[in-house]
Amino acid sequence: MLAAGLHSDPELLAGATTTTLLRNDLSAHLVGAAAAAADGCPADDPVVGTLRVRVLEAEGLATRPGGAPCVPYATVAVTELTRRRTRRTSAAASGPTASWDESFEFEQTSSDAQVVVDVWDRSDRGGPSDLLGKVVIGVGECRLGVPHTFLKHLLEGKVALRLTFDTKPLPDDSAQLRELLGQHPLGR
């Protein structure tokens, strides 16, 4: 093994105070690896499917320095090795609690992609928006076909998101909502 050879060669370690053994022989667990293997794909390859990101709501958002309520909106970006796709909520919200309940679908998304959600305070003077917080979630954290609800902290406050990723066509968004009816992401 390479690491064993490094420990036995004193010239390579001269002047080093510590050494760290790196393990790169362990396979990475990717979402859908078993499903991909069943389809004839190598199990270590990421799978490609459809990702639905539903931006539910936020609470406890910061007020503006003068005490005025913020006017929040969210941007959702799906970042992959060679591309970045971005969407923005359109529902009007105002104050420390925002309810958007908007979903965005991203087809042909790799299981090694990341979802980046930024929550912004829209400027009332036409200037740049102020960042209220950022959330980064790896698509690999999701099980295939299972909606995952995330409650993530921002700089001040929290945001609730729901991600669904599958290699098969996703169920109708309204059917999924009916199934989850009664489950409030912020615990109210």
C-alpha positions, 0 to 999 in steps of 0.5 A: 500500500502506498501509505505504508511506503511513505511511513518507511521512507524517512526522507519523504517525512523529513521536517513533517510534524504529523502525517495523515493517512488518506483513504481513497479506496472506500466507495462513495455512496450515491443516491440511487446507486443500487437502482443504477446497478440494476439498470446495468450502470456501474454503482459508483456512477451518479444517476440522472433524474428529475429534481423538484425543489419546493420553497415552502416558507421562512420565519424569523427573518431580520428586519431592516436597520430602520425597523421596516419589515423585509421584503424577502424572496428566494433564489434556487440554483442547482449546480453541477460540474458543467452547469448552473440553473437558477429560478426565483420565487415570484410570490409576494412576501413581507415581514419576518414570516414569508410563505412562498410555497413554490416548486421548481423542477430541474430535469436531467439533474445528476445525483451529485448536484447541489441545491443552493437556496439564497434568501434575499431582502428586496431593496425598496430603493432599486439598489441591490438586494441584501442576503438574508441567508444561504442553504446548500443541500446535496442531492445525494442526501435524498433517497429516490422518490421520497420527499425530504423536508429540510428546515435550515437556519439562515443568518437570522431565521430559518427556511423550510424546503422540500426536495424530491429526486427520482430517476422515474417521473415524479408524481404530480405536485398537487398529489404530493401536497395532498399526501403531505397535508397536515404536516407543517414544516415549521412545527406550527 
